[in-house]
Amino acid sequence: MRITGLNIKLPFGIAMREDMSCRAVNASESRVSYRCEFRMPAGWRGVFVRLLLRQQFDAGPADSLARLARAAEREFAHTR
């Protein structure tokens, strides 16, 4: 199963694209692939936004994936 990409426009001219796909590995396991790409505004605004939010760009997708993994593990545990 493939989930189409999600395009998001954030304040300060930041654009984000997320792609996620899920594929069955066997009867009880699946593989989820996630890709997140940020695009900054051109020029000095992009440099400023990147410096100001650098840590959040690294932590945000990782935190989202960790929450997704915990939710999937809880759901799988309830179905067994």
ROTOR-886414 format. One record per residue (C-alpha): residue in one letter; x, y, z. Coordinates in steps of 0.05 Angstrom, whole numbers, plus 5000, padded with zeros to 4 digits. Each point is the difference from the previous one (the first is absolute). Example, Ala and Ser with C-alpha at 12.3 -4.5 7.8 and 13.67 -1.06 7.14 Angstrom:
<residu=A	c1=5246	c2=4910	c3=5156>
<residu=S	c1=5027	c2=5069	c3=4987>
***
This chain:
<residu=M	c1=5000	c2=5000	c3=5000>
<residu=R	c1=5026	c2=5069	c3=4982>
<residu=I	c1=4978	c2=5064	c3=5033>
<residu=T	c1=5009	c2=5059	c3=4954>
<residu=G	c1=5044	c2=5058	c3=5021>
<residu=L	c1=4976	c2=5056	c3=5043>
<residu=N	c1=5020	c2=5071	c3=4983>
<residu=I	c1=4998	c2=5050	c3=5057>
<residu=K	c1=5013	c2=5075	c3=5000>
<residu=L	c1=5023	c2=5027	c3=5067>
<residu=P	c1=5010	c2=5072	c3=5024>
<residu=F	c1=5062	c2=5039	c3=4980>
<residu=G	c1=5000	c2=4970	c3=4930>
<residu=I	c1=5019	c2=4929	c3=5022>
<residu=A	c1=4973	c2=4943	c3=4957>
<residu=M	c1=5000	c2=4928	c3=5021>
<residu=R	c1=4987	c2=4935	c3=4961>
<residu=E	c1=4987	c2=4934	c3=5034>
<residu=D	c1=4996	c2=4932	c3=4967>
<residu=M	c1=4982	c2=4936	c3=5036>
<residu=S	c1=4991	c2=4930	c3=4974>
<residu=C	c1=4983	c2=4935	c3=5034>
<residu=R	c1=5014	c2=4931	c3=4972>
<residu=A	c1=4985	c2=4931	c3=5030>
<residu=V	c1=5063	c2=4959	c3=5014>
<residu=N	c1=4963	c2=4938	c3=5023>
<residu=A	c1=4935	c2=4983	c3=5035>
<residu=S	c1=5019	c2=5035	c3=5065>
<residu=E	c1=5049	c2=5054	c3=4979>
<residu=S	c1=5001	c2=5060	c3=4956>
<residu=R	c1=5052	c2=5051	c3=4978>
<residu=V	c1=4985	c2=5074	c3=5004>
<residu=S	c1=5042	c2=5050	c3=4961>
<residu=Y	c1=4997	c2=5074	c3=5017>
<residu=R	c1=5032	c2=5059	c3=4965>
<residu=C	c1=4995	c2=5072	c3=5021>
<residu=E	c1=5030	c2=5058	c3=4961>
<residu=F	c1=5001	c2=5073	c3=5022>
<residu=R	c1=5009	c2=5058	c3=4951>
<residu=M	c1=5020	c2=5068	c3=5025>
<residu=P	c1=4986	c2=5068	c3=4969>
<residu=A	c1=5054	c2=5028	c3=4955>
<residu=G	c1=5053	c2=5050	c3=5023>
<residu=W	c1=5015	c2=5026	c3=5069>
<residu=R	c1=4930	c2=4980	c3=5026>
<residu=G	c1=5015	c2=4927	c3=4987>
<residu=V	c1=5067	c2=5004	c3=5034>
<residu=F	c1=4969	c2=5034	c3=5061>
<residu=V	c1=4942	c2=4950	c3=5006>
<residu=R	c1=5048	c2=4941	c3=4992>
<residu=L	c1=5046	c2=5026	c3=5056>
<residu=L	c1=4941	c2=5018	c3=5045>
<residu=L	c1=4964	c2=4933	c3=4993>
<residu=R	c1=5057	c2=4951	c3=4987>
<residu=Q	c1=4988	c2=4957	c3=5061>
<residu=Q	c1=4925	c2=4995	c3=4988>
<residu=F	c1=5011	c2=4977	c3=4928>
<residu=D	c1=5041	c2=4941	c3=5027>
<residu=A	c1=4957	c2=4983	c3=5060>
<residu=G	c1=4930	c2=5010	c3=4969>
<residu=P	c1=4999	c2=4942	c3=4950>
<residu=A	c1=5037	c2=4954	c3=5048>
<residu=D	c1=4949	c2=5014	c3=5055>
<residu=S	c1=4942	c2=4989	c3=4951>
<residu=L	c1=5029	c2=4933	c3=4979>
<residu=A	c1=5010	c2=4978	c3=5072>
<residu=R	c1=4927	c2=5016	c3=5017>
<residu=L	c1=4977	c2=4962	c3=4937>
<residu=A	c1=5042	c2=4939	c3=5019>
<residu=R	c1=4974	c2=4999	c3=5071>
<residu=A	c1=4928	c2=5005	c3=4976>
<residu=A	c1=5011	c2=4943	c3=4949>
<residu=E	c1=5032	c2=4956	c3=5053>
<residu=R	c1=4942	c2=5012	c3=5048>
<residu=E	c1=4950	c2=4983	c3=4946>
<residu=F	c1=5038	c2=4937	c3=4980>
<residu=A	c1=5003	c2=4978	c3=5073>
<residu=H	c1=4924	c2=5007	c3=5007>
<residu=T	c1=4987	c2=4958	c3=4938>
<residu=R	c1=5040	c2=4940	c3=5024>
***
